[in-house]
Amino acid sequence: MYEYPLFEGRPLVPTKDCQREMDEIMLNLWQVKDVLEQGYDCSRSRRAQSTVERCLYRKGKEIRVVAALVEWREGSFWRIIHVGKTGGH
C-alpha cells in the first residue's frame, strides 16, 4: 500500500491533474509537504476556510501549492488541487 506524507496529521493526496503538474515540474509529495509546512500564505483571492495556498522560493523560483481539506466518514485528508512553479522576482 502507498504511504502518503502527512500535513497537519492528515494524508496529502493529489488529484490526477495535480499529479501531472507535479510530474512536469519534477516535484514529489514530500517536496509538496515541505512547501505547505515551510511556505508562506500567498493566496491572491479569498479561499474557503478549508483551503490553503502556500508558496516557497527555491533556487530563484516560486513554488505554489493549493490544498483543500476533504472530510469523509472514515476520516479526512488534504486533496492537493494545484502545484505550480514561476520565475523568481
Stockholm file with secondary structure:
# STOCKHOLM 1.0

chainA/1-89         MYEYPLFEGRPLVPTKDCQREMDEIMLNLWQVKDVLEQGYDCSRSRRAQSTVERCLYRKGKEIRVVAALVEWREGSFWRIIHVGKTGGH
#=GR chainA/1-89 SS CCCCCEETTEEEEECHHHHHHHHHTTCCHHHHHHHHHHCEECCSSCCCTTEEEEEEEETTEEEEEEEEEEEETTEEEEEEEEEEEEECC
#=GC SS_cons        CCCCCEETTEEEEECHHHHHHHHHTTCCHHHHHHHHHHCEECCSSCCCTTEEEEEEEETTEEEEEEEEEEEETTEEEEEEEEEEEEECC
//
